[in-house]
Amino acid sequence: MNRRRFLAGLGTGTAVGIAGCSGDEGSVGPLNGGPDRPFADADWRDGDGLALGTLAEAHTGAFVDAGGFTLFSTAETSHDGGAEPAPWLPSQTYESGYDIANGRQYVRQEITETSEADVTELYVADGELLFRRRADGETQYDRQSADRSAADLEDSMRQEALTGIRVEGETETGETRYEGLNRWNPTSDGEGQVRGERTARFTADAFDGDRNIPETVETASATAYVYEAGVVPRLEQSWAGEHDGRGATVDVDIDYRDPGAEIPEPDWAADAREATSE
């Protein structure tokens, strides 16, 4: 699978899965006469900002305790001019689900700006990796062995859960570096609501990180929602600027949801095994 197309240009150095909205969510004013700064005593708060280390641990820990989660994201991109810039991130959706109890992972990416289906799927369970790609009117399958321990699966889930929030990396000199909300200036902005549950809302209007799409960031904005327990159910990010000599915009929404949900075997798994059997 071409991970570059899954991950390129989405704000952190790793998967920034691409996140959808579900209808009843949005920004609202103070709920039930609540304060403009909800959960004021939460340890993931740093005054009007965020204590990102604490927030990251609470966020990932909740999904580990639940035994899994789903990251679902959308990227909407646009550019001036006719031809597609290079490099470029096409508009797409991305879904990555983890089921620790059953040792399963499911990944799905769909390029949404094409007239025909362009969908890549990956399913891992019981020491087996199954792959399906539908594009240009054709379907391709692959199957490989997957020697992955429960600890490996949990570590992968932790990294995915931190997409866009606090991804750890190293500089050329070996120093620890983080990419995510620390590249923004999140500031408390009252209350919100996601999937019917009260959140604190943080907004940002400045981004100081490096991006490859767009190459030059001229304007940027972000909104992060945080449940009282320290889980971030939604992160919205937007960048606009010059790319390949013309204007370009990238809007990314990320949902972190479905804690503890079981991942079923996809209906195409049997076809993949048959197509790849010797």
Sequence and secondary structure as in RCSB ss.txt:
>XXXX:A:sequence
MNRRRFLAGLGTGTAVGIAGCSGDEGSVGPLNGGPDRPFADADWRDGDGLALGTLAEAHTGAFVDAGGFTLFSTA
ETSHDGGAEPAPWLPSQTYESGYDIANGRQYVRQEITETSEADVTELYVADGELLFRRRADGETQYDRQSADRSA
ADLEDSMRQEALTGIRVEGETETGETRYEGLNRWNPTSDGEGQVRGERTARFTADAFDGDRNIPETVETASATAY
VYEAGVVPRLEQSWAGEHDGRGATVDVDIDYRDPGAEIPEPDWAADAREATSE
>XXXX:A:secstr
  HHHHHTTSSSSS        SS EE   GGG  SSSSTT TTEETTEE HHHHHHHHHHHHHHHTEEEEEEEE
EEEESSSS  SS    EEEEEEEETTTTEEEEEEEETTSSS  EEEEEEETTEEEEEEEETTEEEEEEEE    H
HHHHHHHHHHHTTTTEEEEE TTS EEEEEGGGB  EEEEEEEETTEEEEEEEE  B S  SSSSEEEEEEEEEE
E TTS   EEEEEEEEEETTEEEEEEEEEEEE TT      TTHHHHHHHH  
